Amino acid sequence: MAPLPGSGLAKGLAVTLRTMTKKSVTAQYPDTQPDLPPRSRGVIALFEENCTVCMLCARECPDWCIYIDSHKETVPPAAPGGRERQRNVLDRFAIDFALCMYCGICIEVCPFDALFWSPEFEYAETDIRDLTHERDKLREWMWTVPAPPALDPGAEEPKELAAARKTADKLAAAQASESAPAAPPAGPSGTGTHADEQARAAESPTHPAGESKQQTDQPRPTRHPRQEGRE
């Protein structure tokens, strides 16, 4: 059956009427900020204190958009008689977001948790050369990084926390044993007196058991009558 003339126009007008009667869902940006997902990839933030200038993020970046400069400083020994050490000091850390493809490899390979994803996305520039942001700007974005999600209550405790807790328990036990009061000396009725008696008994001459009793119980020898007569 052939469609009636004007049926398509009627359907289109019906859709228009239904849309007109519904509430608008358009977000008036920038007056209304969007609700971003918790794991949105906006920009890369830098926590400078954790950076050891290992250059691992710059080497693994597929776009070569990370620029790092550093120098070495001599650190005095921590204790007298120790030797001096050298450490890397960060001079420059910049990311060219005109080249970055937001793959997150630099964040994944960082061994010291110096790079994080920030939901910040309002960093557009009129000049492409201004999209290379230095470490000061990357540090400002660090304060927009959301807190990590809570761990699963039924999950196994991380090995680092278990090792730290075990070490803390050992230190607490050692300190408790050092601060415990010493045992008081034994009194007159204690074991100390018994030990002194044993020591004195060891120093005095010994006799066979029952010798003194035998000596007192033995009768005094008497003289024979003939011997008395002779005397």
C-alpha positions as CSV (number, residue, x, y, z in Angstrom):
1,M,0.0,0.0,0.0
2,A,1.4,3.3,-1.0
3,P,2.0,5.8,1.8
4,L,-0.4,8.7,2.1
5,P,0.8,12.0,0.8
6,G,2.3,14.1,3.5
7,S,2.7,11.3,6.0
8,G,6.5,12.0,6.3
9,L,5.8,15.6,7.1
10,A,3.3,14.6,9.7
11,K,5.8,12.3,11.4
12,G,8.5,15.0,11.4
13,L,6.1,17.5,12.9
14,A,5.1,15.0,15.6
15,V,8.8,14.5,16.6
16,T,9.2,18.3,16.8
17,L,6.1,18.7,19.0
18,R,7.3,16.0,21.4
19,T,10.8,17.6,21.6
20,M,9.3,21.0,22.2
21,T,7.2,19.8,25.2
22,K,10.3,18.1,26.9
23,K,12.7,19.8,29.3
24,S,16.0,20.9,27.7
25,V,19.1,18.9,28.6
26,T,21.7,21.2,27.2
27,A,24.4,22.2,29.7
28,Q,25.2,25.9,29.5
29,Y,29.0,25.6,29.6
30,P,31.0,27.4,31.0
31,D,28.3,28.6,33.5
32,T,27.5,25.0,34.3
33,Q,30.5,22.7,34.8
34,P,30.2,19.2,33.4
35,D,30.2,16.2,35.7
36,L,33.3,14.3,34.7
37,P,33.9,10.6,35.3
38,P,36.2,9.8,38.2
39,R,38.9,8.5,35.9
40,S,38.7,11.2,33.2
41,R,42.0,12.0,31.5
42,G,42.2,15.8,31.5
43,V,45.9,16.7,31.9
44,I,49.0,15.3,33.5
45,A,50.0,16.7,36.8
46,L,53.5,16.6,38.4
47,F,54.3,16.0,42.1
48,E,57.8,17.4,42.0
49,E,58.9,16.1,45.4
50,N,58.7,12.5,44.2
51,C,60.6,13.0,41.0
52,T,64.1,11.5,41.0
53,V,65.0,12.5,37.4
54,C,65.2,8.9,36.4
55,M,64.2,9.9,32.8
56,L,62.0,6.8,32.5
57,C,58.9,8.7,31.5
58,A,60.7,10.7,28.8
59,R,62.3,7.5,27.4
60,E,59.0,5.6,27.3
61,C,56.9,8.5,25.8
62,P,55.9,7.5,22.2
63,D,55.5,11.1,21.2
64,W,58.7,12.5,22.8
65,C,56.7,15.3,24.3
66,I,58.4,15.3,27.8
67,Y,61.4,17.6,28.3
68,I,63.6,17.1,31.4
69,D,66.7,19.0,32.5
70,S,68.7,18.3,35.7
71,H,72.1,18.6,37.3
72,K,74.0,16.7,40.0
73,E,74.7,18.0,43.5
74,T,77.0,16.6,46.1
75,V,75.3,15.7,49.4
76,P,77.4,15.7,52.6
77,P,77.6,12.5,54.6
78,A,74.8,11.9,57.0
79,A,77.1,10.8,59.8
80,P,80.7,11.6,60.6
81,G,83.1,9.4,58.7
82,G,80.7,8.7,55.9
83,R,81.3,9.4,52.3
84,E,79.7,12.1,50.1
85,R,77.0,11.2,47.7
86,Q,75.6,12.7,44.5
87,R,71.9,13.2,43.7
88,N,70.0,14.5,40.7
89,V,68.3,17.9,41.0
90,L,65.4,18.7,38.7
91,D,65.8,21.9,36.7
92,R,63.0,21.6,34.1
93,F,60.0,19.4,33.6
94,A,57.8,20.3,30.7
95,I,55.1,18.5,28.7
96,D,54.1,19.6,25.2
97,F,50.3,18.9,25.1
98,A,50.2,19.8,21.4
99,L,52.0,16.5,20.9
100,C,50.7,14.4,23.8
101,M,48.2,11.8,22.9
102,Y,47.1,11.1,26.5
103,C,48.1,7.5,26.4
104,G,49.2,7.5,30.1
105,I,52.3,5.5,29.6
106,C,54.4,8.1,31.5
107,I,52.1,7.8,34.5
108,E,52.2,4.0,34.4
109,V,56.0,3.6,34.2
110,C,56.8,6.3,36.8
111,P,58.4,4.2,39.7
112,F,58.0,6.9,42.3
113,D,54.4,8.2,41.7
114,A,55.4,11.6,40.5
115,L,52.8,11.9,37.6
116,F,49.1,11.7,38.0
117,W,45.9,12.2,35.9
118,S,44.1,15.4,36.6
119,P,40.5,16.1,35.4
120,E,41.5,19.6,34.5
121,F,40.7,20.3,30.9
122,E,40.4,24.1,30.5
123,Y,43.9,24.8,29.3
124,A,43.2,25.9,25.7
125,E,45.5,28.5,24.2
126,T,45.4,30.7,21.1
127,D,49.0,29.9,20.2
128,I,50.1,26.2,19.8
129,R,53.5,27.1,21.3
130,D,51.8,28.0,24.6
131,L,50.7,24.4,25.0
132,T,54.1,23.4,26.3
133,H,53.6,23.8,30.1
134,E,56.4,23.9,32.6
135,R,56.7,22.3,36.0
136,D,55.1,25.2,37.8
137,K,51.9,24.8,35.9
138,L,52.0,21.1,36.2
139,R,52.4,21.5,39.9
140,E,49.3,23.7,40.1
141,W,47.3,20.9,38.4
142,M,48.5,18.5,41.1
143,W,46.0,20.0,43.6
144,T,43.1,19.1,41.3
145,V,43.9,15.4,41.3
146,P,41.1,13.5,43.0
147,A,41.7,11.2,45.9
148,P,42.3,7.5,45.1
149,P,39.2,5.3,45.4
150,A,38.8,3.4,48.7
151,L,40.1,-0.1,48.8
152,D,37.7,-3.1,48.8
153,P,37.0,-4.1,52.4
154,G,37.5,-7.7,51.5
155,A,40.8,-7.2,49.6
156,E,44.1,-8.5,50.9
157,E,46.3,-6.0,52.7
158,P,49.1,-4.6,50.5
159,K,52.5,-6.1,51.2
160,E,54.1,-2.7,51.9
161,L,51.6,-2.0,54.7
162,A,52.0,-5.5,56.2
163,A,55.8,-5.2,56.2
164,A,55.6,-1.7,57.8
165,R,53.2,-2.9,60.5
166,K,55.4,-5.9,61.3
167,T,58.5,-3.6,61.6
168,A,56.5,-1.2,63.9
169,D,55.4,-4.1,66.1
170,K,59.0,-5.3,66.5
171,L,60.2,-1.8,67.4
172,A,57.4,-1.4,69.9
173,A,58.2,-4.8,71.5
174,A,61.9,-3.9,71.7
175,Q,61.2,-0.6,73.4
176,A,58.8,-2.2,75.8
177,S,61.4,-4.7,76.9
178,E,64.1,-2.0,77.3
179,S,61.8,0.1,79.4
180,A,60.6,-2.8,81.6
181,P,61.9,-2.5,85.3
182,A,64.6,-5.0,86.4
183,A,63.7,-7.9,88.7
184,P,64.1,-6.8,92.4
185,P,66.7,-8.7,94.5
186,A,65.4,-11.7,96.5
187,G,64.4,-10.9,100.1
188,P,65.2,-12.9,103.3
189,S,62.6,-15.5,102.5
190,G,63.4,-15.6,98.7
191,T,65.6,-17.8,96.7
192,G,68.6,-15.6,97.4
193,T,68.9,-16.7,101.0
194,H,68.7,-20.3,100.0
195,A,71.5,-19.8,97.5
196,D,73.6,-18.1,100.2
197,E,73.1,-21.0,102.5
198,Q,74.2,-23.4,99.8
199,A,77.3,-21.3,99.2
200,R,78.2,-21.3,103.0
201,A,77.6,-25.0,103.2
202,A,79.9,-25.5,100.3
203,E,82.7,-23.5,102.0
204,S,82.4,-25.4,105.4
205,P,84.1,-28.8,105.8
206,T,81.8,-31.7,105.1
207,H,81.2,-34.8,107.0
208,P,79.6,-38.1,105.9
209,A,75.9,-38.2,106.6
210,G,75.1,-39.4,110.0
211,E,78.6,-39.1,111.3
212,S,77.8,-36.7,114.2
213,K,74.9,-38.8,115.2
214,Q,77.0,-42.0,115.3
215,Q,79.6,-40.2,117.4
216,T,77.1,-39.1,120.0
217,D,75.2,-42.3,120.1
218,Q,78.2,-44.6,120.5
219,P,78.8,-45.7,124.2
220,R,82.0,-44.6,125.9
221,P,84.5,-47.4,125.9
222,T,85.1,-48.9,129.5
223,R,88.4,-50.4,130.8
224,H,88.8,-54.1,131.6
225,P,88.9,-54.9,135.4
226,R,92.3,-56.5,135.0
227,Q,93.6,-53.3,133.3
228,E,92.3,-51.3,136.2
229,G,94.0,-53.6,138.7
230,R,97.3,-53.3,136.9
231,E,97.0,-49.5,137.1
